[in-house]
Structures are given as structure tokens and as C-alpha cells.
Amino acid sequence: EILKNNIPSLRYIIGDATEDVNFDKAGLERAQGIILTLPDEKDNLFCVISLMQKKEQYKNDMKIAAKVTNWEKTAPKLEKAGADIVISPHYISGRRMVSEMFRPSLTTFLDRMLKDNRLTMRMEEVCISKTSFLANKKLSESRIRENTGLAVIAVRKKGKENFTCVPEADLLLEEGDFLITIGDMEKIKLLRKIAGMM
């Protein structure tokens, strides 16, 4: 009933996720990403292996995220099998409790910004496209703050794991780079247009 009221266009199927036929029924060839949260880690691992075969079959570069309980034992196997994202609810919960204890104001601020639908302020990522005005320009030349009123608080270079936090003005922006910004959603939409995402 909750889903019916809040997401009227939600489509779903009922079936065993470890059976490939159900992935096909769900329209896997059109998927941008798959989230695996099955209670048994072995089933999640099995699904990752199956999905990697499906990705090749459909020529689909979808992302795969999987939940893990035994981080040390199972997370490496999921990553080796092809999972792009491996999440441990226990690990996240532990870090959250520490943050609540020592950084309560910051935690509250992030919670409200990310979860409160009444707020227009968000922290978002914006990817620079090949045809974007921003491509191959230094951050100082991009005039992002002047044109959108947004501050770029971090940059993740294409294909890299690490972020450059509080980037210098002479940082070169290139196709595929991700800009991490914070601000009003209307301003973020404008930045997405400039970056070529919309």
C-alpha cells in the first residue's frame, strides 16, 4: 500500500533472484544498476556471477551492488566476481554510531540534507561529458561558481578511486571527471546542463 501511494509507476516481479529467467523478465537489458540484498551471502555471490555473464550477453555496462555480512571473508569474493559496490550494513551502522557520538551536528546536517524532501539543498555528483563547455578547462576557467552559485568541494578524476578535496583553481577538468558539489537543486540542474548530463 505504501508503494502504491508513493510510487504509482513502480513495476516489479515476484520470483527467485538466483534464477536467471527472473533477471530477464525484469528487463535486465535496460537496467542501469542492480542491487543485491539477499539474506544469504552465497546467493548474492551467485547472482553477481550470473549478472556478469548477463552484462556480456546484453552488452550492458550496468553497475552491481551487493550486501555483505561477513566483510573479511565474503567482500573480496564479491569484488573478484565483479561487484562494483560491496556494502556492509554492520560496518556502516558502526561508523554511524561513532559519528553520532563525536560529530552529532555534522551527522544531523547530512541527514537532513540527504533525506528531508522538503529541503532543496543537496550534495550531488555531476559528470563532465565530452561535449561539455567544462571539458579541458581549469577549474578557475570553468566559472562554475559565477554561473551557478555552486562550490565544487571535490573532484574525482576519470577512472580514479581517490578524490581531490577542495581542489585548487588550476585543476584541469576533463571528460569523465566527477564534480562533487553542494547547493540548491535548481542550481545543480543548471550545472548538469553545463556538464552535458541533461
C-alpha positions as CSV (number, residue, x, y, z in Angstrom):
1,E,0.0,0.0,0.0
2,I,2.8,2.4,0.8
3,L,4.4,1.7,-2.5
4,K,1.1,2.1,-4.3
5,N,0.6,5.6,-2.8
6,N,4.1,6.9,-3.2
7,I,5.4,5.2,-6.3
8,P,2.4,4.6,-8.6
9,S,4.5,3.6,-11.6
10,L,6.6,1.0,-9.7
11,R,7.0,-2.2,-11.7
12,Y,8.0,-5.5,-10.1
13,I,8.1,-9.2,-10.5
14,I,7.9,-11.9,-7.8
15,G,10.5,-14.7,-8.2
16,D,13.7,-16.2,-7.1
17,A,16.6,-13.9,-7.9
18,T,19.0,-16.8,-8.3
19,E,17.1,-18.0,-11.4
20,D,18.4,-16.2,-14.5
21,V,14.9,-16.2,-16.1
22,N,13.7,-13.7,-13.5
23,F,16.5,-11.2,-14.4
24,D,15.4,-11.5,-18.0
25,K,11.7,-10.9,-17.0
26,A,12.7,-7.8,-15.0
27,G,14.2,-6.2,-18.2
28,L,17.9,-6.6,-17.3
29,E,19.0,-5.4,-20.7
30,R,17.7,-1.9,-19.8
31,A,19.0,-1.7,-16.2
32,Q,21.4,0.9,-15.1
33,G,22.2,-0.9,-11.9
34,I,21.3,-4.0,-9.8
35,I,21.2,-4.0,-6.0
36,L,21.5,-7.5,-4.4
37,T,20.3,-7.7,-0.8
38,L,19.5,-11.4,-0.5
39,P,19.8,-12.7,3.1
40,D,22.3,-15.4,2.1
41,E,25.7,-14.1,1.0
42,K,26.2,-17.2,-1.1
43,D,23.1,-16.2,-3.1
44,N,24.4,-12.7,-3.6
45,L,27.7,-14.1,-4.8
46,F,25.9,-16.5,-7.2
47,C,23.8,-13.6,-8.6
48,V,26.9,-11.5,-9.2
49,I,28.5,-14.3,-11.2
50,S,25.3,-14.7,-13.2
51,L,24.9,-11.0,-13.8
52,M,28.5,-10.7,-15.1
53,Q,27.5,-13.2,-17.8
54,K,24.3,-11.2,-18.5
55,K,26.3,-8.0,-18.8
56,E,28.3,-9.6,-21.5
57,Q,25.3,-11.1,-23.2
58,Y,23.3,-7.8,-23.3
59,K,26.4,-5.5,-23.8
60,N,25.1,-3.6,-20.8
61,D,27.6,-1.8,-18.5
62,M,25.2,-1.8,-15.5
63,K,26.6,-1.4,-12.0
64,I,26.2,-4.2,-9.5
65,A,25.9,-3.5,-5.8
66,A,25.8,-6.3,-3.2
67,K,25.2,-6.5,0.5
68,V,27.7,-8.5,2.7
69,T,27.6,-9.6,6.3
70,N,31.0,-11.2,6.7
71,W,33.2,-8.4,5.3
72,E,36.6,-10.1,5.6
73,K,35.5,-13.4,4.2
74,T,32.9,-12.6,1.6
75,A,33.6,-9.0,0.4
76,P,36.8,-9.9,-1.5
77,K,34.9,-12.8,-3.3
78,L,32.1,-10.5,-4.3
79,E,34.6,-7.9,-5.7
80,K,36.6,-10.6,-7.5
81,A,33.3,-11.9,-9.0
82,G,32.6,-8.5,-10.4
83,A,30.5,-6.5,-7.9
84,D,31.2,-2.8,-8.4
85,I,29.9,-1.9,-4.9
86,V,30.0,-4.0,-1.7
87,I,28.2,-2.7,1.3
88,S,28.2,-4.0,4.9
89,P,25.2,-2.7,6.9
90,H,27.1,-3.6,10.1
91,Y,30.1,-1.6,9.2
92,I,28.0,1.4,8.1
93,S,26.0,1.2,11.3
94,G,29.1,1.1,13.4
95,R,30.6,4.2,11.7
96,R,27.3,5.9,12.1
97,M,27.2,5.4,15.8
98,V,30.7,6.8,16.2
99,S,29.7,9.8,14.1
100,E,26.6,10.4,16.2
101,M,28.8,10.2,19.3
102,F,31.6,12.6,18.2
103,R,30.1,14.7,15.4
104,P,26.4,15.0,16.1
105,S,25.8,18.3,14.4
106,L,27.5,17.2,11.2
107,T,25.5,13.9,11.2
108,T,22.3,15.8,11.7
109,F,23.2,18.2,8.9
110,L,24.0,15.5,6.4
111,D,20.8,13.5,7.4
112,R,18.6,16.5,6.8
113,M,20.2,17.4,3.5
114,L,20.1,13.9,2.1
115,K,16.8,12.7,3.4
116,D,14.4,15.6,4.0
117,N,12.3,16.0,0.8
118,R,11.3,19.5,2.0
119,L,14.8,20.8,1.6
120,T,16.1,21.9,-1.8
121,M,19.8,21.7,-0.6
122,R,21.6,18.6,-1.8
123,M,25.1,17.2,-2.1
124,E,25.4,15.8,-5.6
125,E,27.8,14.4,-8.2
126,V,27.9,15.8,-11.7
127,C,29.9,14.1,-14.5
128,I,31.5,16.1,-17.3
129,S,30.6,14.9,-20.8
130,K,32.9,15.0,-23.8
131,T,30.9,17.9,-25.4
132,S,30.7,20.0,-22.3
133,F,32.0,23.5,-22.1
134,L,33.8,22.4,-18.9
135,A,35.9,19.7,-20.6
136,N,39.6,20.6,-20.8
137,K,39.3,23.8,-18.8
138,K,40.9,24.6,-15.5
139,L,38.5,24.9,-12.5
140,S,39.2,28.7,-12.4
141,E,38.3,28.9,-16.1
142,S,35.0,26.9,-15.7
143,R,33.3,29.8,-13.9
144,I,31.1,27.3,-12.1
145,R,30.6,29.5,-9.1
146,E,29.9,32.6,-11.2
147,N,27.4,30.8,-13.5
148,T,25.6,28.5,-11.0
149,G,26.4,29.8,-7.5
150,L,27.7,26.3,-6.6
151,A,31.0,25.4,-4.9
152,V,32.9,22.4,-6.1
153,I,34.1,20.7,-2.9
154,A,35.8,17.7,-4.5
155,V,36.7,16.2,-7.9
156,R,37.1,12.6,-8.8
157,K,39.2,12.1,-11.9
158,K,38.0,9.6,-14.5
159,G,39.0,6.1,-13.6
160,K,40.5,7.0,-10.3
161,E,39.4,5.9,-6.8
162,N,40.6,8.9,-4.8
163,F,39.0,12.4,-4.6
164,T,40.8,15.7,-4.7
165,C,39.1,17.6,-1.9
166,V,38.9,21.4,-2.0
167,P,40.5,21.4,-5.5
168,E,42.9,24.1,-6.5
169,A,41.9,26.7,-9.1
170,D,44.4,25.2,-11.7
171,L,43.0,21.7,-11.6
172,L,42.2,20.6,-15.1
173,L,38.7,19.3,-15.7
174,E,38.3,16.6,-18.2
175,E,35.7,14.3,-19.8
176,G,34.5,11.7,-17.3
177,D,35.6,13.6,-14.2
178,F,33.0,13.8,-11.4
179,L,32.4,17.1,-9.6
180,I,31.1,16.8,-6.1
181,T,29.1,19.9,-5.2
182,I,26.6,21.1,-2.6
183,G,23.7,23.6,-3.1
184,D,20.2,24.2,-4.3
185,M,18.8,21.5,-6.6
186,E,17.8,24.1,-9.3
187,K,21.4,25.2,-9.4
188,I,22.6,21.6,-9.6
189,K,20.3,21.0,-12.5
190,L,21.9,24.0,-14.2
191,L,25.3,22.6,-13.6
192,R,24.2,19.2,-15.0
193,K,23.2,21.0,-18.2
194,I,26.5,22.8,-18.5
195,A,28.3,19.5,-17.8
196,G,26.2,17.9,-20.6
197,M,24.4,15.4,-18.4
198,M,20.9,16.6,-19.4
